Amino acid sequence: MATNLIHIDPDSTESLQSQIRNKLVEGILVGSFPPNTKLPSSRKLAKQLNVSRNTIVLVYQALMDEGYIITKQRSGIFVSEHINTGRVKNLPSSSNHSLITPDKTTNNIQYRFKGAIAKTYEVACPYNWRRYAYPFIDGKFDASLYPIKEWREANNRANASGEIYQWSGLQGLQDDPMLLDEIRSKILPRRGIQASQDEILITVGTQQALHLITQLFVDSSVNVAVEEPGYPEMRELLLQQGANLVYQPLDDQGLVINNKLDDCDIIYTTPSHQTPTSITMSMARRDQLLQQAKQHNSLIIEDDFEFESNFLGQPHPALRSLDKNNRVVYVSCLSKVLAAGVQIAFIVADKQVIQALKKIRKMIMRHPPIMNQRAVAYFLSLGYYDSFMMQLHKVFFERWLELREALNIYLPNCIDTGPIQGGTAYWITGPSRLDGEYLREKAAEQGILIEPIKRYFASSEHPANCFRMGITSLPSDKIRAGVKKLADLIHQLTAEFEEKLSNAKGSLLTGDALTNMLTGAVLECQMVYGVECIIELLNNGTMRGRTGGKDSEIDSGRWWIENDIYYRQWNLWGYGEVKGFYIIMDGQQMKWFDLNYCLVRQLKCLEKPSHGKNS
């Protein structure tokens, strides 16, 4: 029996005596050799293990000295009956309370977890996402974005002997004063926030920050409003604390403020670029939310994880900066590109809140590693973070525009991205008959990764025709090809429901009717990102276009008619390519069908001037 549990490793650095002793002790402690079990004699065990008898004698002698075994005169060697004295006894098992359930068919066991664990285990992408040609996944980053040289320099500074002497002397729950000062003076002013060092707490990433806050403020007596759809990991943290959740809808200005919030003790929001829709909360809505909190004595948790990626106009100030009553607990972090490796985030709140959060953090860790904090402090103080963010903003803005342009060109009549001002992902609403989950599966087979949206909804009901596309994980020069491939797939999956030239309502224009309709026409269409576009087709064969919205664009080009097909070519828009369309008029609505007879755009005729007009 003993030899079955003792394996001697000939390559081990441990002696034979030590290996045999440790295996016997392990067997006794785990119950393989229960109290009063008779062990083989030294001669028999030595023979079975093919070792000298003297080795076994020395092992047995050591175990006797330690109290694991005893000898009984003329009976042999036994496991001591007192071996479990002082050890915690196992509680009687109960089928209703057992934490382990054996599976007799597979010989495996199933565990029953008592603590709350996340129910939202769906992930945004597969672990091997880099192997896909077009990974449109937000929050994953191509390695070219990481500031390797600058981060190495900051680390070297933090690890200089003088620095180590300084930061290693920090005591208790204290964070690195240098990092606190850099956040206070470099990062927070960008958001309009003024804070002293004792109003800032450093955490290991945003998720730990949110976890600490929920531990401090939330239990089963607390009502918490969350955005719907919203950040699933925060929802799980709140449920773990027993919170009563109020799921608050969104509109194009952000979180809706209504009487559902009146009984809420806490309101959690992501106002800069809402997770997952990327909607920016308007200034009017921010003022309304702060007034709501003041009137009903509520606390606001502001998750400002993506404030650096506002591309159209200046970013709105943080709620914390507008708050005059200390009702806002502010959470933010360094750039998401750095977050995966550095894992430094911070909380800004009233000093009483920070002190309480420190006590909770102490139960997990006293503070994030001070060496990491000092390295981040140098990354900020040397100006590397500012230059890195300027470059990152430029790269992301280029990708953001590239994705928007590609979606507008290849899926103009199929999708809607909404009028967002920034962020690193688009929330896309596809054709009403589109199955977003099936699209995701088929797209992955073609090397395209898009993000499912089901996990962002608390309710089992969610729009089946929606998905997300991010810009952080692939370079600009791959975006167009990826979108074109995805557009072809969407058209393939929805072909039976799309309007075609053969069954379109209205009249196909040819000959003089086509020429007369287009010459001098002023047309209006809707871009996929929610703004109007005005197109003027001038008598001389040129055309002008302008879009609405905050980033109004203008372009010019030429148009002509050939074989009853309308052709156009912009100088900048549409990649400057020539495109041809069949034209059908349905009342005041003009429908454009491509040369594959698929409907690609619907426009409205605003004006049909006399043919004498040329400009």
C-alpha positions, 0 to 999 in steps of 0.5 A, a space after each residue: 500500500 505504501 509503495 503505491 503512494 511513494 514515487 522516487 524521482 532519480 533526478 531530484 536534488 532531494 535525497 532518497 531519505 527526504 523524498 520517502 519521508 515527505 511522501 509518507 508525511 503527505 499520506 498521513 496528513 491527507 488521510 491515505 494512512 489513517 491513524 492506527 494504520 500499520 506500515 510495512 517493516 523497514 526491511 519490507 519497505 526497503 525491498 519494495 522501494 529498492 533502497 537500503 534498509 538503513 535509509 528506511 530505518 532513518 526515515 522511520 526514526 525521524 517520523 517517530 521523533 516528530 510524532 507521526 508514527 509509533 512502534 507497538 511491541 511485537 506488532 510493528 509500526 503504526 500511524 499515531 492515533 494522536 496525529 489529528 489532535 489539534 487539527 480542525 475536524 471535518 464537518 459531517 457531510 450533507 448532500 445539500 451543503 457539499 462543496 464537491 460533487 463526484 462524477 462517477 462516470 468520469 472520475 472528476 469532481 464538480 465544485 459548488 462555489 458559495 461566494 458570488 461569481 460573475 454570471 457575465 462570462 461571455 468574452 468579447 473575442 477569442 484568446 488568439 485574436 491576433 491570428 485573425 486578419 481583421 480584429 475589430 475588437 475594442 480594448 485589444 491593442 496592436 503592439 506598435 502602439 506601446 511606448 517601449 523606449 519611453 516606458 523603459 526609461 521611466 522604469 530605469 529612473 524608478 529603479 535607480 539606487 537613490 529612488 529605491 532608497 526613497 520609495 522603499 521607505 514609504 510606510 503603511 497605506 501610503 501611495 507614492 507621493 510623486 505619483 499622486 502629485 503628477 496625477 493631481 497636477 498633470 491628469 486631473 486638470 485636463 478634466 477640470 478637477 482640482 484635488 489634493 493628494 489626500 483626495 486621491 487613491 491609487 488602485 490596480 486598474 479600474 476594476 479594483 477601483 470599482 470593487 473597492 467603491 462597491 465594497 464601501 457603499 453598497 449592500 442589500 439596502 442600497 438602490 443603484 441605477 446603472 445604464 442599460 445597456 451598460 458595463 457588465 463587470 460593474 453590474 456584477 460587482 453590484 449584484 455581488 454586494 446584493 444591490 437593488 439595480 435600476 436599469 436606466 435607458 439611454 438616449 442620444 444625450 446619455 443617461 435618461 434622467 426621470 423619476 425612476 432615479 428618485 429612489 436611487 441611492 447611487 447612480 453609476 454612469 460612464 459619461 465621456 463615452 458611454 459603455 458600450 454605445 460611445 454616446 457622450 453625455 451632453 452638458 445639459 444632461 450633466 447639469 440635470 444629473 447633478 441636480 437630480 443627485 442633489 435633490 434626492 441626496 444620491 451619490 454618483 459614481 463617474 467612470 471616466 475611463 475613456 476621456 482622452 478619445 474625444 475627436 469632435 470638439 473639446 471634451 466636456 468637463 468631468 461631473 466631478 469638476 462640476 460637482 459643488 457638493 462632493 456627491 461624485 466619486 470619480 474613477 479613471 486610469 491611464 490610457 487603455 493602451 498602457 492599462 494592460 501592462 501597467 494596471 494603474 488607476 485612481 479614485 478621486 473623492 472626498 478625503 473621508 471616502 479616500 481614508 475609508 477606501 484605504 482601509 478596505 484596500 488594506 484587506 486586499 493589498 496595502 497599495 499597488 506596488 510602489 515601484 510601479 507607481 514610481 515608474 508611472 510617476 516618471 512616465 508622467 513627469 518626463 512628459 512621455 505620457 503627454 507626447 504618447 497621448 498626443 500620438 495615440 489621439 492622432 492614430 485613433 482619430 485616423 482609424 476612427 475616421 477610416 472606419 466611419 468612412 468605410 462603413 458609410 461607403 460600403 453599408 450606407 443603406 444598411 446600418 446606423 452608428 449614431 452621432 457619436 463624438 469619439 471613443 474607440 468603438 462604434 455601436 452599429 445597428 444593422 438591417 432589421 432582419 440581421 442576426 448579429 450573433 450569426 453574423 459574428 460567427 460567419 464573420 469569424 470564419 472569414 477572419 473578421 472579429 466583431 464584438 457581440 453586444 448581448 453581454 452589455 444587457 441585463 435583460 435577456 431581451 436585446 436588439 439582435 441586429 446590433 454589434 460593435 466594431 473597435 479601432 484599437 486592434 488593427 492599423 488603418 490600412 486594414 480597416 477598409 478591406 475588413 469593412 468591405 468583406 464584412 459588408 459583402 457578408 451582410 448583403 449575403 445574409 440579408 439578400 432575401 429581405 433587401 429591396 432589389 432593382 427588379 422589385 423596387 417600388 417606383 419608376 426607373 429613370 432612363 434617357 431624357 427623364 434621367 437627365 432632366 431629373 439629375 441636372 441641377 438637382 439638390 439631394 439630401 441623404 443621411 450618413 451612417 453616423 447620423 448627419 445629413 449630407 447635401 449634394 448639388 449636381 450642377 449643370 456643367 457636370 460638376 458636383 458639390 457636397 457638404 455634411 452637417 454635424 460638428 465636423 462638417 466636411 465639403 468635397 467636390 467632384 464630377 457626374 455624368 450619365 452613360 447608358 442610362 446609368 448615373 456615374 459620379 466621382 468625388 475628389 476625396 469622398 468614396 476613396 475617389 473611385 468612380 461609382 455607377 447607379 441605376 436611379 428609381 424615383 418613388 415620389 420625392 424619394 430617390 433610390 440608388 441601386 448599384 451595378 449589382 442591382 442592390 439598393 445602396 442609398 435613399 435620398 430626398 430631392 430638396 430642389 429641382 431648379 431651372 436648367 439655366 442655373 449653373 452654380 
